[in-house]
Structure formats: structure tokens, C-alpha cells
Amino acid sequence: MAPIKISFEQFLEALDANSLDFALSLNDYMINNGCKGTFEEKKSGLLGSYKHTKTKKSVINVLFRKQGLIVRIYGENIGSYSDFLNTLPEKMVQEIERAGACGHLTNNGCSTKCKGYDFTIRNQHFQKCRYSCFEFLVNDESKEYVKAFVENETQARLAV
């Protein structure tokens, strides 16, 4: 199935009540901070992508899957807010641990465009793929951390 463009409203229709307020709040934040959202229906589920209008680079993807709403953050500036990473709940750190290792960083194997992420959380060193590293299921525990993570990354990009 080829991706089918949908509206933000159509994206929202698929969400459960628990995810709806979060998605609305996140959308408002992204739009008010220089990003444009595009939405599509793919074989694997719904996808929203927010790109910064100046750099044209993705800041986050919002995915709706069977398990719920997932936010993938492209943390290109994690070095500027590394203290924040140490505040993440253990479950979110475990999600990072489960993400794939970066082939470029670990064995000079991956795409030349992908540089991966090399960072530390609570003295634990990670070298993870940018496409799966910061991908979090949104739930009551993670909501505020996901939002703060997105805010940190967005503000770091605006400062450049």
C-alpha cells in the first residue's frame, strides 16, 4: 500500500482519548515553534512528521500503532541538553537500550548520511541508530518527559 496523505484531523480520529490531548498539545507546540506537520496513512499505521521550516529536517515523527501513540525524536542536539537525559524514567532508558546499535558508529557499516547518536545516560554509554534510538510509547509516565525532550530538541535547533 502506497502512503496516502491525510489531514491532521483524520490523524486525530484514530487516536484514543488518552492520546488525543497529548497529540493536540504537541501539534500546537511544533507549529508555534517553526515546524510544519505532514500526515499520511502507511501500511504499518498512521505517521505524522514535523519538519523545521528553515532546515527542512525532521524534528519528530508521531506514529500510531496497535500499542498506541509513539513519538520518535531526532535528537541531533542531545549534547546541549545531556543533563535532561539523566532525568528520564527507567522505562524510557530501557526503550533506548532496546534500540538498534548504530552501524556507522560501531562498525563503520551504515549509511554515510546516518551518523547515529553517541551519548551517556547515568554513566551508561550508548551508540544508537538515529531512526530508532529515541522512540517512545506515550503513556501516563512518559508524557511529560516526551514533551520536555521535544521542547529541548526544538529549542536547541532554534538556537543554532
TAZI-V53698 format. One record per backbone hydrogen bond with DSSP energy under -0.5 kcal/mol. CO is the residue of the C=O (numbers start at 1). NH is the residue of the N-H. If there is no record, write none. Layout:
CO NH
CO NH
This chain:
1 43
3 5
4 41
6 39
7 11
8 12
9 13
10 14
11 14
12 15
16 19
16 20
17 21
19 23
20 24
21 25
22 26
23 27
24 28
25 29
26 30
27 31
28 32
29 33
30 33
30 35
31 34
34 53
36 51
38 49
39 6
40 42
40 47
41 4
42 45
45 42
46 64
47 40
48 62
49 38
49 51
50 59
50 60
51 36
52 56
57 52
59 74
60 50
61 63
61 72
62 48
63 65
63 70
64 46
65 68
68 65
69 138
70 63
71 73
71 136
72 61
73 75
74 76
75 78
77 80
78 81
79 82
81 84
81 85
82 86
83 86
84 87
85 88
89 92
89 93
90 94
91 95
92 96
93 97
94 98
95 99
96 99
100 129
101 103
102 106
103 107
103 109
104 108
113 115
117 119
117 128
119 126
121 124
123 125
124 121
126 119
127 102
128 117
129 132
129 133
132 135
133 135
134 73
134 136
136 71
137 139
139 143
142 146
143 147
144 148
145 149
146 150
147 151
148 152
149 153
150 154
151 155
152 156
153 157
154 158
155 159
156 160
157 160
